[in-house]
């Protein structure tokens, strides 16, 4: 029920609401400036011949140079700072103003008794109503206010962490006994809209075993935002690293940088900044790592402050990567010699990891020749297939594969695979490996 339906009812009490936020600078829109002396005397005072020139000199106005005092000097910049149009005064907010997602809405509420009678047994309730929920901020049902005298008031402060976009309503209600002992109910509604302070755009790119997440943050507010924290919180199976450009040597050697990291400034009205994170799936020496095949990469935790230190905080939804099917067996290269010589055998160490919860085996690791045209430059030396009799659930084992290069130059080792001979199916394969082979 809206407050307009109670307009015909005479109430002793009334709510007054003021948002508690930091003041802002009052910018003068005109060059004509206020002189503090105008508060005590007008311009006509200086037309009086009885006013001495000493009074003008004390105000910094030379009667000899000006001839007479007028408002003409108000248009002149007395100091270079005057060009900013900031007189140094702070202005308290006259309305709720802009309220953004991630901020804390703090309001000062006053219940005034404007009648000639005392209001008794006052039950006060303050709630925030959104499109999805209704939250109680204050409820004095169990401990009512005994009385509010005529001309008196009852004040309180309510706070709410803004977590939803769109229209919000602060509902203030009072249930009280008026001067005639009649029980009355007074609701009042104060509406405001919550806007989005920033937009976060992400791009996900995968390069071999690495995944890169590019994050673009854009400022939609009318004030500068100082980012205290932009942290990527990876999912359980990922590890994240923020990639930065090389800094200047003077910045690296600064001792104050180790103690205090200045916040990152994103300018008002569309300022942007980009972040780049590298994600990798950490490997375990024991091999007991289970990859669930989920495409969830993680989420961003962002905190900032506005010009006068107003805090804000947002957490994005889960960032998704490319959906990948879970492999039963993972084949990785562990070690390969850095120096290779033509026609000299060398060993490539491989690691086989069982990513299922059942025993796998037997398994075969081999160098495939399927789809190969022409002479192969790297061949198997000895047994063509290395057999693993069995691999326990979530376990891993190392396999050595002996190879030999038959010519000199930059060569590719391709076609290393692992298969299940019982199902005649390849389970995983290695990407091409580039090696340089020298002469004897």
N, C-alpha and C positions, 0 to 999 in steps of 0.2 A: 504494500500500500504506500503510495507516494505521500510526501509531506503536504502536497497541495490539498489533499482530502481532509486535512486537519486545519485548514486555514480558517474555517468558521468557528473552531473551538478556541476559546481564550485560554492560553496556557500561562502559568506563572514562570515557567522555566524556558530557557532557550539555549541552544548550543552555539558556541563560537569556536571555529577551528582555524588554526594557523600551522602551516607546515614549518617544521624546524629544519632549517638548512642554513648553510653559510651565506653571508651577504655577498653582493656583487658590487663592482664599481659602477657608479652612476656616470655615464658618459654624457657630456654636454653636447647637444645637437646643434647649438648655435655658438657663434664666436663671441657674442655679447656675454660678458661674464659678470657674476655677482660680486659686488664689493661688500665685505663684512660691515663697512661703515653704513651701508644702506639700511641695515636693520635698526639703526638708532636715529638716523637723520636722512631726509630726502634731498633731492637735488636743489630744491628751492632754498635750502638753508644757505647755500653758497652764493645766492643772489642777494643776501642780506649784507648791506655795507658794514654792519657792525661786526661781522665775522672777520677775525684777524687773519692775516696771511700765515701766521705761525701755525694755525690749525691745519692749513693746507700743507705746509712743509712737513708736519709730523706725519701726515698721511702719505708722504712721498710724492706730492704733487707740487710743482713749482709754479706759483702764481705768476711769476715774471715771464716764464716761458710759455705758459698756456694762455695767460690773459684772463680766462674764466674757466671754471670747472664745468665740464659737461660729460656726456657719455661717450664722446668720441674716442677717448683713450681706452675704452673697454674693448674695442675691436683690435687693438694692437697687442701682439704677443710680447709679454714682458720677460718671458723666459722660454728657452727652446722646448722645455717639457710641456708648455701650454699647447703645442701643436698636437699632442696626443689627445687633447680634450678630456683628460682625466683630472678632476679637481682634487682628488685625494679622499673624497667622501665615499662611504660605503652605504649601500641601499639595502634595506631589508625587503624580502620578497612580499609582494602584495597579493599573490595568488599561489596556488600549488606549483605552477610552473611546469617545466618539463621533468617528467619522471621516467627513468629508464630501467630496463630489465637489469637485474644484478645489483641494484642499489638497495639501501635500507630506507623505507619510507617512515619518517619520524614526524609525528604531529602532536601539537599542543592543543588540548581540548579544554574549553572552559564552559561550565554549566552556570549560567547567570539567572538570578532570580530578580526580575524586573517588576514584580508586583509589590503590593503593600502588605502582603501576608507571608508568613513563613511556610516553606515547603518541607514536609516531614516524611520520614521513612522513604528516602529516595533510593531507588534501585537503578543503577546506571550500567548500561551495556554498550560496548563499542565492538563492531565487527567489520571485517573486510570481506566484501562479496565480489567474486569474480564469476566468469562464465562456467567455471568447473567446480568451484568449492566456496564454502563460507567459513571463515575462520574467526574465532572469538579472540579479541585482543584484551578486553577488560569485561569483567562481570562481577558486580557487587551484590548479587542475589543473596549470598550467605552472610555478608556483612554490609547491610545498607547504610547509606549516609544518614545519620540521625536527623539532621535538619540543615536547610540552607536558608538563612535569614533574608529578610527583605533587603534588596540591594547588595546581597552577598553573592558569592560564587564558590564553586568547587572545581578545582583544576587537576588535570592529570595528563600524562604523556603516554602515547601508544607508539609502538614500533612494529614494522612488518617488513620482512625480507621479500622483495619483489621477485617472484619466480615465474610469472606468467605475463604474456603480452595481452594488449587489448584493454577494454574498459574495466575499471575497478570502481567500487562504491564503498565509501566509508559510512557505515550505518551507525548512527548514535541514537540511543533511545533512553528514555527516563520514565520510570513508573513511580508516582509520588502521590501524596495527599495534599490537596490545596488548602486554602484558608477555611473553606467550608467543610472540610473533612471528606470531600469527594475524591475517590481514587481515579487518577488520570494517567493516560499513557501518551507520551510525546516521542515520535520518531522524526529524525531529520537525516537527510541523505546528502552526501558530498561526493560528487563524481569526479573522476580523473582518468586519464588514458595513459597506459604504460607503453612506451616506444622501445625499439631496439637500438641500443647505443652503437653497436658494431655489427658488421657482417663478417662471417668467416667462410672463406672459400678454400677448398682443398682439391689437390690433384694428386693422384697416386700413380707412380710409374715403377715397373719392375725391370731390373737389369740383372739377369742371371740369379745369383743367390741373394741379391740385395734389393730392397724396396725403398723407394724415396717418396716422401710425402711433402708436397709443397703447400704451405699455408699462407694465405693472403688475408690480412686483417684490415678492414676499412672503417674509419671513424665517421659515424653519421650524426654526431652531436655538434653543437655550436661552440664547444670549448675543446681545448687541447686535452688529449688523454696521455697520461704518463704511465706506460706499462711497467708494472713492478715484476710481473711474472707471466711468461708465455711458455708453459711446460707441456710437453707431449707425454702423456701417461700411457705407455704401451700395454697391450694385452699380455697375458701370462706367458705366452710362447714367443714374445718378441723383446728385443732390446733396442732402445732408441738413442740416437746421438744427434745433437744439433750441429749442423755444419755451418761454419762461419768463414768469412773471407779473412785473409791474412791481415792482421792489424799492423799499424805503423810501429816502428821500433820504440819510439818515445812513449807510445801507449802501453806497450808490453812491459817496459821497465818501470812504469809508474808504480810507486809503493802504495799510493792511495787507492788504486784500482783493486788491490787485493783485499782492502778493508771495506770499501764502499763501491758498489756497482751502480752507477747512475741509471735511473729508469729510462726506458726508451720512449721518445716523444713521437706521437702520431697526431698530426695537426688536425684542427677542426675542419668540418665541412668537406669530407671526402679524402682526407689524408690516408695513405696506405703504407703498409710495411709487409715484407715477405720473409718467411722463415722456411728453412729447408731441413728436414729430418731424414736421417738414414736409419732404416730398420733392418735388423738381421735376427734370425732365429739362433739363439745361443746353442752351442754344442756342449755336450756333457761327456766327460772322460769315461764315466761308467757306462754311458750308453742308455741309461734308464730315462729317456725323454720321450714323452708321448705327444705326438702332433695330431691334434684333432681335426685338422683340415678346415678349420673355421677361417672365414675371410675377415674377421674382426681384427683391426690393427691397434686400436686404442682410442683415446679421446684427449681433448685439449683442456687444460686448466688455465684460465686467464684472469689476472687481477690487475687493476689499474686504479689511478687516482686522477681526479679532475684538477682544475687550476688551483682551487683553494683546499685541496686535500680530500675531497669527498671520495670515499672508497667505493669500488665496484668489483663484482666478481661474477664470472660466468664459466659454465662447464658445458662443452659441446656434447652432442650425441656421439655414439660410437662411429668412428671413421672406418669404412669398409674398403678392403682391397679386392683384388681379383679372386674370385672363388676358385679354389684349386681342390681337386679330388685328392683324398688321402691315399698315399702310397703304402702298400703293405711292407715293402722293403726299400730302404734308402741306401744308395750307393754313393760314397764320397771318396775323393782322393785325399790321402793323408800326407804322403811324402813322395817326392820325385827328385832324382839327382839334379843338381844345378849345372853340372858339366857333363856333357855326353860326347862320346867319341864314336865315329863311324865303325861299324862291325864289331863293337864291343858291347856285350850284354849289359843291361842295366835293369834295376828292379823298381817297379812302381808299387807302393804300398796303398792298399785300398781298405776302406772300412765299410762293413755291411751292418746295417742296423735293422732289427726287426721292430716294426712299429705297430704290431698287433699284440693282442693279449693271448695269443696261442703260439705253440711251437711251430716253427717253419723249417722245412728241410726234407730231403737234401736240396741244396742250392748250388748252381754252377756259375762261376765267373769266367768270362772268355772274351776274346777279341773277335768281333763279328766281321764277316766279309760280305754281308748282304748289301746289295746295291752298290758295291765298289767297282769302279771302272778303271782299268789300267793297272800299272805296277804299284804295289803298296810299298811305301818307304819305310814303315815300321812294322816288324813282324814279331810273332811269338817265338820265344827262344825256349824250346823244350816242350813240356806238356801244354796242350792248347787250352784245356779247361781245368780250372782249380775248383775242387768240390768241397763244399761245407756240408758235413753229414747232418747237422741239425743246429738250430739257433733258437734259444729259449725266448719266451715272450719278453718284449721290451729290452732285449739284450743286443749286444753288438760284438763283432769279431773282426780281426784284421786279416787280410789276404794279400800275399805277395804274388805279383804277376811279372814274370821275366820276359823282357822284350829286347829287341836289337834293331838298330837303325842301319839301313843298307846304303844310304847316301848322305852327302854333306849338305848343310843348309838349314833354313827355317822350315821345319816339318810339323805336321799335325798328326797327333795320335787320336784316332777316331774309332768308334765302334766298340768301346769297352762296355759290356752289359752283364747283367745278372739275370738268371732265368730259373724257373721251376721246371725240371725235366718231367715231372709227373703230369703236369698240366700243359707241357710244351708251350709255355707262355713267358715272355720277357717281363720282368717285374720292374726294372729300372735300368737307366743307362747314363753314362757320363757325357757331358758336352765335350766338344773337341778341345784337345790340349795342345798348345803350341810349344815346341821345344827347338832349341838350336843345337845342331850336331856339328862338331868340328872334326877336322881330319886328324890322323895320327901324328 
